[in-house]
């Protein structure tokens, strides 16, 4: 009897072990950002790493650590308690609440033991050698768009639409004229239509900020944007008892745009000079750059048609235009996105980035050697350019430079990120300026995000791939092996039953171009079954949906739908990113046409798979993907049976000037292209089930797109479904995002499964 009980006990233990080892199913709460368990199931990261000159440091809640570049061992530099003690002992800061965390602190001064952080509406510096507060700049409680300059220990920031500088011994100074002592009813001192110190041109052309410190900190260049002539788009806030009008300044394609000028503020004289660029209504002012001697400021100016770019220099003291150093034309569009970068060992030369040879590459320009500027043909066969300074290509080939991290001055090398190994990856290389030799830094596999040390000797490399959840390392830039600081595991892989994910290529509709696809089979895949399939689509410029990262960039919803029993496919069609200018601009003046043909090739690929039910193919996408989803449902109604379109563009004449005119020209100059891409004209073609979902105050694809489409469907007798997230913008965040994906899932389960 005893043996029988022991046998039964062992069986129970074995059964419980098997049960414990069984992998679980996941929910939307597990895989969607905003879900209650989402962050517990993503690979951990080693946050707070940065460079203090050539010393690697890590900022944590309670302390800042130095990290040995050879061994990875850590030692404490400064503690939160030390800083709070110093704050209490300082006359200015003694009434401040205690600082709670050091995670956002920085050590900007190589060789100086000083920590800088924002606290209690102040910018504060603490010297951990003398244990004294060294800097305390007062900032407005509504301050935003902070831009700290380590050369002068000052910070530029905005309050509403006004620009200020806070400097040691000088306090806060307004840069723009303040028209009222108190803010007006809109919260702005200088009015809602004049904007200082913020990004302009709707963040196109690589513009992500509005202030630009000079190399020595003696000047601040800034954008001034006049929107008084721009039409107000009437957004409505429905959360108030009586709905409130809260308009956006929104220049639609072909309409009057804002005026931008560039100011230069002198920190010593406290006076501003504006660049004398002439009439600002016909141009975009992009990629502001400083000469190392601070005597010249450079701007890449782009005409309204976006097919002619000029690199222009201006005199800082007077604002006068000096000369054009380089210009580039393209019959479709030129898109400058990168400021000049001067060589630290030769301040007469700078790096210019261009797609004139088909891919974004680096060109070294010599400011001291003038050229006649004869017109030359780019290797892409369409670009033409004029060099008024001696120019030497530094990189070339059918791959592109994605980023310039900085320099190794001693070795005269540039550290870059590029797609040289694969367009699905970003790898880090050192590039020798003299001979063009490139040396790989880190693993050949995957995506690498790197921070370069001050001397360019080391990088902090954050590496992920489809097979590596995360490895964080310190690597020497000579290509040799470094030290691993952190290796992550993937909780999803360890604890949950996941689908099979593969990538491959299919031919584009042109029969020649290879397109990358990602295919996800259902969880517990049975090759003898027939499954419904969904294409998740974007398809537009500046986006790529497939990379060599975790799950090949598949989103949590894609994985969830595979668990629900769907085959999931994504194709990076022509028009998308990182494949060169011809791959992207084949869609010019006809957005949707070529991209849809390629997505149809993806649908045909699905139909060729024996386990896919070819009569049950759905499509889903957001923004440009919403435009594609709606277009596919209306143009190929017998192929696509169910679609969910989020925040869709319906009519490109309702979209904004900069993006819309780059890819479509204006409605006045391209009426046929706008007509073909106007989905209201196809409203009567709808056969399947189409749901449109928008944010109620979307400032990117304004609600008018979807409202006018609904009216067209009513008049055509077709019946799309419609859902609005009140007061949400172009994307749903937090809990709304979980609800959104519950809603999308239910729609496909109701009508496609």
N, C-alpha and C positions, 0 to 999 in steps of 0.2 A: 504493500500500500504506500509506503514511504517513497519507493522508487517511482510509483505512478504519479504521486504529487510533484516529485522533482521533474518528471518528464513534462507534466502539464505546465509547471512553472516556467520551464525553459521554452516551451512553445509560446506561451504568453509573452515572454521577454523578446523572443524573436519577432513575433507579430508586432509588438510595440516599436521595435527597432525599425522594421520595414516601414511602418506607418510614419515614424519620425523622419525617415529618409525620403518619403514621397514629397515631390515638389508640388507647390500650391498653385492654384489659379490666382490671377491678379485682378484687381478692380480698377475702375477709373480713378479712385482715390489713391491708388498706388502709382499710376503712370502719368497722370496729368499734373503739370505745375499748378499749384493751388490746392491739390488734393492733400488729405490729412496725412498720408503716409509717403508722399512723393519723395521728399528729401531724405527719408530713411533708406530709400532703395536706389539712390544714385551713388556711384563710386565716390568715396571721400576724396577731398582735395587737401593740399597743404597750403593754406591761405596765409597771407601776410608776408610773403617773401618779397624782398626788394634789395636793391643795391645801395650801400652807403660808400660811395666811391667804388673801390674794388673789394669791399667787405660785404659779404652776404649777411643780411639780417632778416629776422622774422618778428613781426609785431603780433603779439598775443594780447589777451585781455589783461593779464596781470603784469606782463613784463615784455621787454624787447630783448631778443637773443641775437648774438652773433653766431654765424654758422661757418665752421672751418671749411674752406673750399677744397681741401685735400681729404679730410676725414669725415666731414659732415657732423662732427661733434659741435655741441652748442655750449655757449656760456652767456651768463646774464650781463647785459649792458646797463639796463636801467629798469626800475620797477615802477608800477603804478603808485605804490605807496610813497616812493621818493618824490614823485611829481606832485602828488596831492599835498604832501608836507610843504613843498616849496610854494604851491599855490596859496596855502593858508598863511605862510609867513610873508608873502609879498603884499605890500600895501594896496596895490590895485586889484589884486585877485582874491584877497582873503575872504570876501563875502560870496565868492562863487560856490556853487554846489560842487561836490567832489566829482572829479573826472571818473567815469565808470569803466572805460576800456581804452586800450592802446592800439586796437586793431587798425584804426585809421591814421595812425601817426606816421610821419615820414622822417627820414634823416637826409635832408637835401644837400648838406654841406660836407663834401669829402674832406676829411682831415679835421673837421670841427665836431666836437662831441655835443651836438645840439639836435634835439628832437623838436619837430614842429607839428602842431595839431590844432584843430578848431574845437572851441569849447565855450559855451555860454555866450554865443554871438561874438567871439573874439578869435583872432588868430594868435596863437601863443607859441613861444619858443622857450625851451628849457635846456640849459647846459648841464649835462650830467657829470662834468668834471668839477665845476664850481658849485653845482647844486643850486643854481640861481635861475629865476625867470629872466630871460634875456629879451623877450619880444612880447608885446601885448597890443595888438591892433584891434581897435573897436570896429565891429561890423554891425550893420543894421540887422535887426531881427528878421527882416524879410529878404535878406541878401541871398542871391543865387548866382550861378555862373561864375564861381570863384576861379581866379587865375593867379596863383602865387608865383612871384619872381624871386628866386633865391639870390640873384645877383644884387638886388637892392632891398630884400626882405620886405617887399610891399605886396599888396594883393589888390587886384582889380576885381570888381564884382558889380552886379546889377541889382537894382531895387525897382521892381516893375519894369518900365522901359528906360530907366535912367542908369547911367554908368558912373561909378565912383572908383576912386583909388584911396586906399588907406596905407599910409607910409609912416615909418618911425619918425618921431618928432614933428610930424606934419598933420597927423590925424586924417580924418575923412575929407576928401575933396571931390565935389561933383565935376565930372569932365564935360558933360553937356550943359547948356544953359537950362536952369530950372525956372520954369515959367510960373510956378506958384509956390508959395511957402508950404502949403499943405497939399497933399494929393487930392485930385478931384474925385468925383463919384466913381470913376472907373479904376481908381487906385494908382493912377500914374501922375507924376508931377508934370511931365511934359506932354501929356496927351496920349491916347491909345494908338495913334497912327504914326508916331515918330519913335523909332526903336534904336537905342544905342547899345553897343557892346554885346549883341547877340548874333547868332548865326543868321545868315540871310539866304536869299534864293532858295528857300524851303529845303535847306540842307542838301541841295544837289552839289555836284562838282567837288565832292570831298569836304565840303564846308560843315564843320561840326561845332564851331565856336565863333566868338565875335571879337576876341581880344588877342593881341599878339605882342608880347614883350620883345624889345630889342635885345641883342646878345649881351650887352653890358647893363641892361636895365635902366638906361637913361631915357628911353622913350616907350610909349605904348601906342601901337597902331590899333585902330578899332573900326568896326563897321557902324555906319549910320544908315538906317533904312527908313525912308519916307513912304508910308502906305496911304497917305491921304487920298490918292487918286484911285486906289484899289477898291473894287466893289465889296461891300459887306455881304457875306453869305449868312442868311438868317437862321442860325442855330437856335433851338428853343430848349430851355431847361424846364422840364415838366415836374421837377421835384418841389417847386414852390406851389403855394395854394393856387395862385393864378400864374400860369406858365410865363416864364421870363425870357425875353429876347436877349441872347448872348451871342452876337454875331462874330464870325471869324472873317479875317481879311483873307480872301481867297481869289487870286487872279486866275481865271480860267483860260484855257488855250485860245489864243487869238485876241485876248482882251488886254486892257491896260494893266501893266505890271508895276511893281513898286520901283522906286529910285534908290540906288545905293551909292553912297560915297564913302571914301576911306579917310579917316582923320588920323593925325599923329600928334599925340600929347607929349609935351616936353616936361619931364619930371622936375627940372630945375627952374624953368621960367613959369611953369604951370600954364602954358599957353598951347593952343591947338592950331595946327596947320592942316588944311584939307588938300589932298592930292588934286591937282588941276587936270582932271581927266576929260574935261569937256562934258558934253551932254550925257548924263548917265542912263538915259531911258532906252538906249539901243544896245546895251552891253551888260554882261555879267562880270563881276569883279571877283576873281577866285585866287586861292592859293597865295595869300600874302606871305612874303618872305623878306628877311632882313639881310643886308650885307654885313659881314663881320665887323666893319669899322663904323657901322650905324649911320653912315652918310647917305645911303641909298636904300630905298625900299622897292621891292619888286612885286608886280601883280600880273597874273595871267588873265588877260581880258578876252572875253568870248562874245562874239556878236549874238544878237537875238536869234538868228537862224541856227546858231550853234555849229556852224561849219567853218569857222575861221577864228583861230586862237592866236593871240600875240602876247609874247613875254615883254612887258614894258617896265622900264626903270624910271623912278621919280627921285628928285632931290628932296631929302628930308627937311632941310632948313626952310626951303621956299615952297615946297609942294609942286614945283614945276616938273613937267614931263621931260625926261632926258632923251630916251631913244627906245627903239624896238630892237631887242637882241635876237629874237627868234619868232617865226610865225609858221603856222601849220594850217592846211586846209584839207577838207574832205567833202566829197559831194553829198555824203549822208550826214555825218556829224563828227565833231572833234569833242572829246570829253576830258579836259584836264582835271586831274583829281589829286595831284601831289605838289606840295610846295618845293621850292629849290632847297638843296642841301649842300652847303659849302664844305669843301674838304678841310679838316682841321689842320692839316700840315701844309696846305697851300690855299690861302684865302682868296687867291685870284681865280680859283676854279670851283664850279658847282656842278651838281648832278641834276639833270632834268629828266623827267620820265614822260614817255610818249608811246602811243600805239601805232606810230607811223609805219612800222615794219610788220604790222599784223598782230603783235602781242606787246603788252606793256614791258618796255625795256629801259635800261639806264643809258644816258648819254652824258659824257663829260664835256662841259662848255668852259672855255678859257676866256675870261672877261678882258684879258689884255691883248688878245690876238684877233683883230677885226678881219672879217671876210666880206666879199662883195655881195653875198646873199643871193646867188643864182638859184632859181627855182629847180628843185630836184624832186624825183619821184620816189615815194616810199615803197618798200618791198611788198606791201599789201596790194600794190597795183592801183590804188585809188588815191591815197594820200599824196599831197605835195607839200613841200616845206622849203623855207628859206632860212639859212643859217648866217647870221651877221656876226657870229663869233666862231672861232675854230671849235669844232665839235667832233668828239671821238666816241663811237659806240663802245660801251663797256660790257653789255650782254647782248646776245642774239639767239634766235632759235624759235622753234614752235612750242614755246612755253613762256610763262610770264613771271615777272617779278611782282610779288604781292606786297612786299613791305621792305623798307630799309630800317634796320634796327639801330645802326650806328657804325662806328669805326674802331678798328685797331690801329691807332696812329703809328705805333712803332713799326708795325709791319706794312703799313700803308694798304690796309685791307678794309673792304666794306662788308658788313654782316647783313645778309639779306634773307628773306623768306621767299620761296618760289615754288612753282609747280613743275620744276624740271624733271623730277622723277615720275610724277603722275599728276594729271589734273584733278585727281581725287584727294590730293594731299597738299600739305604745306611742309616743306623741309627747309632747314636752316643751313646756309652755306657761308663760308668766308670767301670773298672775291678779291683777288689781287688786282689792284688798279693798273699796275704796269703790264702784266702779261695776261690778264684775264682768267687765270687759273682759279677754279672753284674747288673748295674743299668742304665735304659734307661734315656737318656738326651733328652728332647724335645718330639715332637709328634711322635706317633708310625707310622703315615702315611708318605709316600713319601721319597724324597731324601734330605739329609742334608749335607751341606758343612760347616765345622766348623773351627774356629780358637781358640786355647786355650791360656788363659792368662798365664803369667809367673809362677804363683804359682799353676796353674791347678784348680783354684777355679771357673772360669767362662769360657764359650765359647761364641763366636759370632756365632750364628746359622743362616745360610741362607737356608731356607726350601721351597721347591716346591713340588707339587704333581699334579695328574691329576685334582684335584678339587681345589687346592690352587695355584694361580698364583705366589705368593711369600710372605713369611713372614720373616723378619729379626728381630732377638731377641738377647738379652743377657740372657743366661741361667746359673744358678748355676749347677755345675757338680754333686751335690747330688741328682739330679732328680726332684727337686722342681720347682715350677713355676717361671719364670723370667719376664722380661719386654720386650714388643714388641716395637721395634723402628720404624718399617716400614711395611706397608701392601700394596701390589700392587693389582691393578685390571688388567684385560686382555683386551686390546683394541680390539683384534680379536673377543673375545666372545661377547663383548658389542656392536660392530658395524657391524659385518659381519655374514652372514648366513653360518654356519658351518655344516659339515657332522656329522653323528653319528659314534663314535669311541668306539669299544669294545675290550676287551682282553679276552683270554681264553686259554685253552690247548687242544692239540691234541696229539695222540700217535705218537712217532717216528716210523721209519720203523722197529725197533727191536720189536715193539709191547708192550714194557714195559715202556719206558722212556717218561715222560710228556714233551712236548715242548710248550713254550709260543708262542701265536700268537697275532697279532694286526690286526683287521679287520675294514676297513673304508668303510661305505656305501656311495653311491653318494649323493650329496646335492639334496634336494627335492626327496628323495628316494620314488619310487613307487614299492611296492612288486609284482605288476602284470607285471612288465617289465623284460626283460632279458638284463643284462648289461655285457659288456666286463670286464675282470679283469686283473690286473697286480700284479705280485709278486715283491716286492722290496726286494732284497737279499744281504746279505754280507756272513755270514756263516763261517767266518774264526776265528782263535784264537785271543784272546785279544780284542774282540769286542762283544757288546751286543746291539741289536737294539731296545729293548723294556724295558722301565723303567716306574716306577710310577712317571712320570713328566708331564709337560704340553703336552697334546695330546698323552700321553703315548709314547713320543719320536718321534712321526710322524713328518717328515720333511715338510717344506712348500710345496714342490713339490707333496707330497702325498695328501695333502689337496687340492691342485690345481687340481690334476687329478680327485679327487672325485667330484669337481665342474664341471669338464669336462664330467662327466658321467661314471666314472670307479669305480669298486669295487677294493680297494687296500688291499693287504694282505702282512704281513711280519711275518716270522717264524724264531725264534732263534733256528737253528738246532743244533744237536750235533756237537761239534767242536768249539762252541762259548764260551763266557766268563762267569764267575761267577757261574758256576754249578759244580765245582770240576774237579779234574785231569782226572778221567775216562771219564767224559762227553766230555772233550776236546780231550784227546789223543786217542780216538777210531779211529781218522782219520790218525794216524801215518803211514807213508810210502805209503799212498794211498789218498792223498788230493783230495777232490772232490767226492769220491765214496759214503761214508756214508752221507755226507752233502747233496748230490743230492737226495739220497733216501728220506731224510726227507723233502726236498723241494717238491718232488713229492707228498708226503702225504699232504702237504699244497695245492697243485693243486687239489688233489682228494677231499679235504675238500671244496674247491671252487666249484667244479663240483657238490657237494652234495647240494649246496644251490639253492633253486628254482628260485632265481632271477639272477643267474649267467649264462651267455651263455658259456657252457663248451667247445665250439669250438673256443672261443676267449679269450685265456689266454696268456698274455705276461709276460715278465720278464725283470727286469733292476737291475743293480748293478755296483759298482765301485771297482777297485783294486781287492781284493779277490772276491768281488761281481761281478766284470767284468769277472773273471775266471769262476765263477759259472754260470753267465748268458750265456756265450758262450758254456760252457759244457752242460748246460741243453738244449740249442737249438740244439746241435749236438747229444746228447745222447737220448733225448726224443723228436724227431722232430715232432711227431704226436700230442704231448701234448702242446708244447709251440710254438705259431705261430709267435710271434714278440718279438724280444729282442733288447735291447740297452746295450752294454757292454762298460763301461768306464775304461780306463787304465788297461786292463786285463793282467793277467799272462796267457800266452799261453803254454809255455814250461818251467817247473821248473828248467831245467838246465841253463836257462838264468837268474834265480833269484839269489839274493845275498847269500853268504855263511851262515851267522849266522841263519837267519830265515829259509832259504831253507833246510839246513842240519838238523836243529832241527826236522822239521816235515816230511822230506822225506829221510833222510840220503843223501849220495852222489850218483850221477849218476853211479858211479863205483860199489857201494855196493847194490844199489837198482834199477837195470836197468828195471825190470818189472814194478815197481811203477812209474818210470819216463815215461816209454812208455805209460802206461795206462792213465796218467794225461797229456800227450802231445796232445794238441787239434789239432795240425796239422794232426795227424793221423785220425782225425774224420772229416776233412774238407769236404769230399764228402757226409756227412750225412745231410748237411744243406738243409732244405726244405722251411722254413719260411723266413721272412725278419729279417736280423740281421744287425744292425749298430754298428760299433766299433768306439769309440771316444778316442783320446789320446792327451796329451800335447806333443808338438813337441820336447821338451828336457826333457822328464820325467826321473828323476834320480832314481826312485824307480822301476817301471815296464818299463824298457828301451824300446824305440820304436821298437827294433828288434823283440820283441814278436809279435807285430801286423803285422809288415812287412813280417815276415816269414809265418804268417798265411794267409795273402793275397796271397802270392805266392803259398801256398798249395791249396788254394781255386781255384786259376787260373788253376793249374794243374789238380784239381779234377772236374773242370767245374761247380763250384758253385759260387754264386754271392752275397757276403756280401757287405754292404755299409760302407763307411769309411769317417771320418771327423777328421781334425787335428787342434788344437789350437797352431799356431806357437809361439815359445819361452815360452810357458806355461810348467809347471812342471807336477807333478802327479795330482794336482787338479787345477781347474780354480777358480780364485778369482775375486772379484770386479764385474765390468760390464761383464767380460767374463763368470762369473757364471750365470748371468741372461740369457745371450745369449745361454749358454749351455742348460739350462732348456727349453728355447723356442724351441731349436733344438730337444731335446728329446721328448717334447710334440708333436711337429709337426709330428715326425716319428710315434708315436703311433696313432695319429689322422688319419694319412694317411693310415696306414696299418692294424690297429686292430679294429678301431671303425666301 
